[in-house]
Amino acid sequence: MMKLIVTLLSILVVCFSVNAKQNGDNTYWQSIEQTIQHSGFNGTIVVAQGDNVVLEKSIGYADAKQQIALTTKHLFSPGSVGKEFTTVSIMQLAANKQLDYKDKITKYVDGLPAWAQQITIEHVLTHTSGLPSVQWKKAITTDDAVQQIKQATLLFTPGSGYKYTNLNVVIRALIVESITGQRYADYVAATLFKAAGMTASFHQTKSVEPHRAVAAGDYPTNISGLTIYVTPSDLLKFEKALWNGTLLSAEALRQALPGDKLSGKTNRAYFDFGKYVTDDSGNLLSWQHDGSNPSHHTVKHHDFARDTVFILMSNDGNKSTLYKLLYELQKAVERTSQVLATDEQAATTQTTEQYFYGASQSDAAALALAQVWSY
């Protein structure tokens, strides 16, 4: 009898979860619909709670002429969020004892000026190397970026200041190539994309015609470690793989967050993961990363307290819209979580009552019996 009751209650919870998922899409869409209509938003939004995707919608067009409807299968440049791929690659090699964060970059990258002997892998992971900004040009290549590195003058002594620059990311990719003997594009495809189930994403490293599934509005580059395209659903898979142990241990990720003292920004992650928030006890509540390139914008937010991930990607050139939508979605999730918790308790009580007593019995009696059998 006990086994039957436990099974029944389990089925009730599952059925309730399915109904919540079916209603979630409409609930969250209604919470942002007005902003979508008035903001000119052109992009894709994915919201996942636990293992369930509760909202996945694309709005607008994939091409500049507005003739091709944008779908969830179109890819975007994640901008700075894509820096996480080189960060995770380096961390994987460190976990495998193939490098040490204190190693000088000259141990792995040849042909650099003498000043490079002062720069460690930790410096390029934390943007404290002293390297200057990239000088962008259309269709810039890895070779162009490497040449800029070789001709650069450091802005400060490595480890003494902070400068957010994509040249650090290029060096990370070069280190991965040196250690693995693979092109970075091949390494990330096998070790990150395939491992995380990111079937649509790719790394472009040579000049080719634009991929037909890439939404218009990005800046054309062909740089190892930087020229990456993902779908929002693939970015969600990456986020999930980060925290379920597929790519790294969760503890390794947590250790990479504290330590920044030079960026001047509050709660900035030490390694290249954006920013994070903890409670008074040091428990991780959320982390968030955004990126741009130049009309493509991305916001990735993981709410650990509610086990919810928000992925927002657009090509309309307006990052502020993503943050407004994120805020509205967070409020909707908070409201829905409170309602679901109340409804779940009520639904379980009511159905238990009907099973044991029939619908005419009191809620108090049904709840009392349910509490007894919960042991």
C-alpha atoms as one frame of an Amber mdcrd trajectory, in Angstrom:
protein
   0.000   0.000   0.000   2.800   2.373   0.939   4.501   1.754  -2.413   1.262
   2.485  -4.270   0.783   5.780  -2.468   4.340   6.938  -3.082   3.962   6.046
  -6.774   0.677   7.939  -6.983   2.149  11.047  -5.411   5.153  10.860  -7.759
   2.828  10.705 -10.755   0.925  13.723  -9.477   4.115  15.760  -9.191   5.208
  14.748 -12.698   1.810  15.636 -14.157   1.896  18.987 -12.394   5.380  19.680
 -13.793   4.224  18.897 -17.334   1.273  21.245 -16.984   3.567  23.951 -15.618
   5.842  23.552 -18.651   2.916  23.754 -21.059   1.681  26.950 -19.432   5.128
  28.485 -18.965   5.703  29.562 -22.545   2.539  31.645 -22.629   3.089  33.031
 -19.126   6.594  34.296 -19.792   5.769  35.524 -23.269   2.926  37.651 -21.915
   5.289  39.216 -19.401   7.523  40.649 -22.148   5.144  40.952 -25.103   4.542
  44.663 -24.707   8.265  45.433 -24.504   8.884  43.282 -27.602   6.266  45.236
 -29.537   7.601  48.663 -28.591  11.371  48.104 -28.460  12.184  46.991 -31.990
  13.686  43.804 -30.570  14.976  41.459 -33.250  16.335  38.241 -31.801  15.757
  35.000 -29.926  14.971  34.333 -26.286  15.382  31.019 -24.470  14.441  30.437
 -20.830  15.037  27.088 -19.128  14.024  25.962 -15.659  15.796  22.815 -14.592
  15.749  20.475 -17.582  12.726  22.165 -19.170  12.808  24.909 -21.781   9.827
  27.062 -20.793  10.227  29.781 -23.408  11.895  29.709 -26.820  10.870  32.377
 -29.312  12.404  34.247 -32.236  11.150  37.674 -33.274  12.013  39.609 -36.419
  14.266  38.859 -39.367  17.570  37.143 -40.024  18.624  39.323 -42.973  19.187
  43.049 -43.408  16.468  43.299 -46.086  13.929  41.785 -43.691  12.843  39.054
 -46.064  13.925  35.984 -44.058  12.086  35.327 -40.821  14.383  34.757 -37.862
  14.088  31.282 -36.327  15.566  29.517 -33.326  18.013  27.815 -35.704  19.725
  31.044 -36.733  23.137  31.734 -35.233  24.538  34.838 -33.589  27.987  35.997
 -32.608  28.050  35.804 -28.791  30.669  38.550 -28.580  32.463  38.532 -25.245
  30.398  35.586 -24.018  32.392  33.556 -26.553  35.536  34.317 -24.552  34.312
  31.673 -22.133  35.231  29.003 -24.671  38.932  29.895 -24.530  38.721  30.291
 -20.756  37.206  26.832 -20.333  39.722  25.336 -22.796  42.622  26.651 -20.719
  40.976  25.456 -17.496  40.513  21.976 -18.958  44.205  21.782 -19.805  45.077
  22.973 -16.298  42.796  20.319 -14.797  44.650  17.713 -16.879  48.025  19.035
 -15.594  49.038  20.079 -19.117  49.754  23.646 -18.024  50.025  25.793 -14.927
  48.412  29.223 -14.640  51.782  30.612 -13.526  53.499  29.439 -16.734  54.859
  32.194 -18.931  53.091  32.451 -22.286  56.459  32.244 -24.029  56.637  28.600
 -22.947  53.906  27.893 -25.503  53.907  30.771 -28.005  57.062  31.440 -30.022
  58.234  34.624 -31.669  56.953  37.118 -29.117  58.926  40.194 -27.946  61.054
  40.063 -24.799  58.335  41.715 -22.720  56.162  38.606 -23.219  58.426  36.769
 -20.753  56.702  38.744 -17.989  53.199  37.569 -18.975  51.681  34.443 -17.439
  48.685  32.414 -18.516  46.878  33.812 -15.487  47.456  37.319 -16.827  45.784
  36.562 -20.170  42.885  34.866 -18.375  42.289  37.925 -16.192  43.051  40.749
 -18.652  45.996  41.891 -16.566  48.656  41.216 -19.210  49.111  44.842 -20.235
  48.318  44.149 -23.887  46.491  46.927 -25.779  43.190  46.780 -27.672  42.820
  45.087 -31.036  42.996  47.380 -34.054  39.973  46.137 -35.963  39.637  45.930
 -39.720  37.193  44.099 -41.940  37.941  40.361 -42.257  40.804  40.590 -39.751
  42.591  37.240 -39.371  44.495  35.415 -36.652  47.767  36.312 -38.378  46.780
  39.990 -38.297  46.063  39.778 -34.570  49.333  37.959 -33.854  51.209  40.621
 -35.786  49.563  43.283 -33.628  50.697  41.423 -30.519  54.286  41.259 -31.753
  54.308  44.973 -32.541  52.565  46.027 -29.337  53.890  48.062 -26.456  52.600
  46.989 -23.061  50.321  49.489 -21.356  51.537  48.494 -17.887  53.662  45.905
 -16.132  51.806  42.570 -16.293  49.795  41.987 -13.130  49.752  45.639 -12.106
  46.744  46.885 -14.083  43.665  45.883 -16.048  42.847  46.219 -19.751  40.015
  44.249 -21.326  41.315  43.181 -24.721  40.681  40.453 -27.264  44.429  40.005
 -27.774  44.436  38.057 -24.505  41.862  35.709 -26.027  43.981  35.161 -29.121
  46.928  34.154 -26.948  44.733  31.679 -25.052  43.789  30.018 -28.346  47.455
  29.894 -29.404  48.375  28.217 -26.109  45.675  25.580 -26.637  46.995  24.908
 -30.136  50.572  24.603 -28.887  49.687  22.093 -26.170  47.179  19.983 -28.092
  48.755  20.110 -31.552  45.296  20.933 -32.951  43.788  24.004 -34.522  41.803
  25.768 -31.843  38.689  25.451 -34.015  39.086  21.666 -34.026  39.772  21.501
 -30.306  36.725  23.544 -29.344  34.523  21.606 -31.787  35.431  18.255 -30.226
  36.081  19.116 -26.589  33.430  21.758 -25.976  30.794  21.833 -28.712  30.446
  18.073 -29.202  30.759  17.336 -25.498  28.000  19.843 -24.673  25.752  18.730
 -27.556  26.109  22.053 -29.387  25.306  20.661 -32.826  24.758  23.963 -34.667
  27.686  26.053 -33.397  30.918  26.563 -35.309  34.223  28.433 -35.241  35.143
  30.319 -38.405  38.875  30.713 -38.964  39.194  31.606 -42.631  37.558  34.041
 -44.987  34.444  32.484 -46.471  31.041  33.595 -47.629  28.784  34.361 -44.659
  27.112  31.260 -43.288  23.511  31.348 -44.473  22.210  30.560 -40.988  24.049
  33.477 -39.321  21.831  36.465 -38.618  22.953  39.706 -40.248  24.699  42.402
 -38.246  27.987  40.949 -37.021  31.465  42.276 -37.840  33.329  39.960 -40.242
  36.405  38.440 -38.603  38.400  35.223 -38.925  40.292  35.033 -35.649  41.111
  31.916 -33.675  39.342  32.034 -30.329  37.050  34.885 -31.324  35.079  34.177
 -34.516  32.440  31.878 -33.075  28.745  31.534 -33.892  26.126  29.836 -31.735
  22.379  29.414 -31.522  20.744  30.496 -28.269  19.747  26.886 -27.568  23.367
  25.785 -28.055  24.499  28.486 -25.644  22.006  27.070 -23.151  23.532  23.608
 -23.657  26.974  25.073 -23.002  25.770  26.681 -19.778  24.238  23.413 -18.621
  27.414  21.492 -19.511  29.491  23.950 -17.489  27.629  23.163 -14.300  26.784
  19.474 -14.649  30.439  18.394 -14.773  30.583  17.673 -18.511  33.284  20.270
 -19.203  34.744  21.146 -15.798  34.045  20.519 -12.167  31.670  22.980 -10.553
  34.284  23.563  -7.871  36.852  24.622 -10.489  34.366  27.178 -11.798  33.679
  28.543  -8.336  37.387  28.918  -7.675  37.754  30.965 -10.865  35.306  33.648
  -9.692  36.827  35.520  -6.726  40.112  37.406  -6.848  39.644  40.422  -9.135
  41.128  43.562  -7.600  42.193  45.540 -10.650  39.203  45.916 -12.999  37.432
  48.484 -10.829  34.133  46.666 -11.343  31.946  45.167  -8.635  31.708  41.361
  -8.532  33.629  40.861 -11.740  34.785  37.249 -12.130  38.560  36.821 -11.922
  38.661  34.602 -14.998  36.672  35.628 -18.076  33.121  34.708 -16.984  31.469
  38.107 -16.599  30.156  38.915 -13.121  28.712  36.905 -10.250  26.662  37.372
  -7.079  26.955  35.468  -3.786  25.034  35.621  -0.552  26.528  36.523   2.833
  27.685  32.931   3.289  29.527  32.878  -0.012  26.965  30.700  -1.799  26.715
  31.414  -5.526  23.335  32.955  -6.347  23.834  33.925  -9.996  26.330  34.782
 -12.677  25.911  36.774 -15.844  27.876  37.577 -18.974  27.101  39.794 -21.953
  28.744  40.467 -25.303  28.508  42.467 -28.520  29.762  42.235 -32.119  28.750
  45.005 -33.086  24.985  44.803 -33.727  24.829  41.283 -32.312  24.223  41.335
 -28.567  24.060  38.525 -26.019  23.077  38.236 -22.376  23.512  34.932 -20.540
  22.165  34.866 -16.980  22.078  31.834 -14.676  19.910  32.096 -11.557  21.156
  29.246  -9.354  18.633  29.918  -6.607  15.738  29.182  -8.982  17.660  26.837
 -11.300  16.789  29.080 -14.231  18.896  30.089 -17.231  18.080  33.053 -19.476
  19.647  33.338 -22.934  18.871  36.478 -24.926  20.514  37.135 -28.306  19.698
  39.881 -30.801  20.994  41.570 -33.937  19.135  44.882 -33.666  22.069  46.773
 -32.144  20.368  47.544 -28.829  21.813  45.725 -25.824  19.709  47.722 -23.363
  16.587  45.977 -24.691  18.042  42.625 -23.656  18.493  43.842 -20.102  14.957
  45.209 -19.947  13.601  41.875 -21.202  15.809  39.977 -18.766  14.487  42.024
 -15.857  10.872  41.419 -16.869  11.484  37.692 -17.340  13.169  37.434 -13.941
  10.150  39.048 -12.317   7.832  36.677 -14.187   9.843  33.663 -13.060   9.760
  34.910  -9.479   5.979  35.366  -9.584   5.423  32.041 -11.332   7.649  30.191
  -8.873   5.585  31.495  -5.981   2.310  30.573  -7.683   3.529  27.123  -8.697
   4.696  26.350  -5.184   1.284  27.259  -3.805  -0.614  25.454  -6.583   1.511
  22.328  -6.308   0.830  22.031  -2.606  -2.897  22.609  -3.188  -3.083  20.150
  -6.101  -1.290  17.420  -4.179  -3.529  17.921  -1.150  -6.719  17.931  -3.203
  -5.888  14.811  -5.207  -4.732  12.914  -2.105  -8.010  13.856  -0.464 -10.019
  12.550  -3.407  -8.035   9.306  -3.506  -8.460   8.424   0.138 -11.686  10.143
   1.124 -13.554  11.382  -1.924 -14.079  14.996  -2.819 -16.471  15.646   0.061
 -13.885  15.205   2.821 -12.163  18.161   4.439  -8.824  19.552   3.287  -7.493
  19.237   6.819  -8.206  15.510   7.001  -6.692  14.828   3.596  -3.584  16.852
   4.402  -3.163  15.079   7.726  -3.202  11.681   6.039  -0.817  12.840   3.335
   1.576  14.009   6.012   1.423  10.659   7.751   2.152   8.746   4.559   4.983
  11.128   3.638   7.151   9.194   6.080
